[in-house]
Amino acid sequence: MLKETKELLQSFYGLDDETFNLSEEVIKEIEPRFEEIKKIREYNQYKVLKAMQEANLSDNHFNWTTGYGYNDIGREKIEEIYASVFNAEDAIVRPIIVNGTHALTLCLQGIVRPGDEILSVTGKPYDTLEGVIGIREEKGSLKEFGVTYNQVDFLEDGNVDLEGIKEKVNDKTKLVMIQRSKGYSWRKSLTIEDIKEIIDTVRSVKPEVIVMVDNCYGEFIETKEPTDVGADIMAGSLIKNPGGGLALTGGYIVGRKDLVELISYRLTSPGIGKECGLTFGTSRTVLQGFFMAPYVVSQAVMGAIYCARMFEKLGYEVLPKYDDPRSDIIQIVRLKNADEVIAFCQGIQAAAPVDSYVKPVPWAMPGYDSDVIMAAGAFIQGSSIELSADAPIKPPYNVYFQGGLTFDHSKMGTLKAIEYMKKNS
C-alpha cells in the first residue's frame, strides 16, 4: 500500500493502527483466493466478449424505438447475447421486469397450469415469492388458480436432501424450483455442481419435469451457469450481478425456446409475446453493464472474502468462511447483539459514495416480524451489486453484506463497519 493511501485512511477515514495492521495481514492471507477469482473472471469476460462479437453488435443497436416497440433491433440483440452467454435457446431481457421476483413470477405464471404442482427442492423460497405461490395468502396467488405447492427442506448438515427429492417428485409435479443463493438464510449457496446433482436426481425420477433456477446473486461466480448443466429456465435481476452496476432496472429470463414463448405471453399477452415492449433507450447501459459484469462480480466476491476474513480474525462466525467455495455474492456475519448490527450497517452507509451522511436506523418494514435496518448508498436505487448491508434486529443477529462495484470500496465498507462497531462498544 502506498504511504499516501495509509495516511488518507488514517486522516480522512479515521482508521486506527490496529485495524490497519489487521487489514494488511488479511490481504496477504487472501491473495491466493484472489488469483482463483481472477481466472474465473477472465474466462467469463472472454465469454461475454465472444457473444457480443458473434452477434455483430453495433452502435445502431443502442437507438430508441417508440410506441409498441416493433422491430426493436437493440432489444432483440440484447436477448440474442444473453441467450448465447447463458447457453440457452432464447431470452427475455426487459426494463419492464421490475425485479428478480417479477422475473421468477413470470416464469411460474407462464409455465404452470391449474392442477400442476410446484416443488421447491431448496426449502422455502424468498419471502417475496411466498405470496406469488400462495404459501402466504395474497390476492392473485397461483394457489387461487389451483396450483399446489410442496417443498423439500435441507438436511441438518446443510446439504440438499436428494432422497427427499426422489420421494416428493410425483405425477402432479410440473416444475421443480431451485434457489441458488442462500439469500437471507444461514445455509450454503449451491454450486453449479450441486445444481447439476439436483437436476440429475429429478430427471432420474421424472425426465419431463421442468427445472427452474432462481439465479439471483449467482451470475458469473463460476465458469458455468445453471443452464449449462440442464436447467430448463432461469431468471434474475439486472440490478444484481449481470447489470454490472450500469443497468438502470430490469430482469432477465433465459432457457428453452418453448418455455420462453409461454412466459412471453405473461410478459405482455397471448398472441403478442416478445414482439412488443419498449426498452426506453436502456440498450446501451444494459449491454455495457453486461460487458462489465464479470469484472464487477469478481470485485464483489473479493470484497466478500475480505469481509469474511476480517471478521473471522475478530472472533465472529461467518458464512461462508473466507476459504469456502462461493456461489453468490452474499456474505453473512453473525454479530453479538442489536447494537453491533446497527453500528455495522451505519459503518457501511458511511462508506457509501451516495448518501454517506445518512444514518440508517431500524424500522418496522412491512412483511417482517421484527425491525429491519438497511444500509445502501447506491447510484441505482436498490442495486444489490453495489455495496449494501441489511439485517433483522433479532437473534441470532445475522447481518448480510453484499456487493461492491470495486474491491477497494467493499474493503472500505468493511473497515468503516469495524470502526463504527469499535466506537459503539
Buried (B, 14 or more C-beta within 10 A) or exposed (E): EEEEEBEEBBEEEBBEEEBBEBBEEBBEBBEEBBEEBEEBBBBBBEBBEEBBEEBEBEEEBBBEBEEEBEEBBBBBBBBBBBBBBBBBBBBBBBBBBBBBBBBBBBBBBBBBEEEBBBBBBBBBBBBBBBBBBBBBEBEEBBBEBEBBBBBBEBEEEEEBBBEBBBEBBEEEBBBBBBBBBBBBBEBBBBBBEBBBBBBEBBBEBBEEBBBBBBBBBBBBBBBBBBBBBBBBBBBBBBBBBBBBBBBBBBBBBBBBEEBBBBBBBBBBEEEEBBEBBBBBBBBBBBBBBBBBBBBBBBBBBBBBBBBBBBBBBBEBBBBBEBBEEBBBBBBBBBBEEBBBBBBBBBBBBBBBEBBEEBEBEBEEEEEEEEBBBBBBBBEBEBBBBBBBBBBBBBEEBBBBBBBBBBBEBBBBBBBBBBBBBBEEE
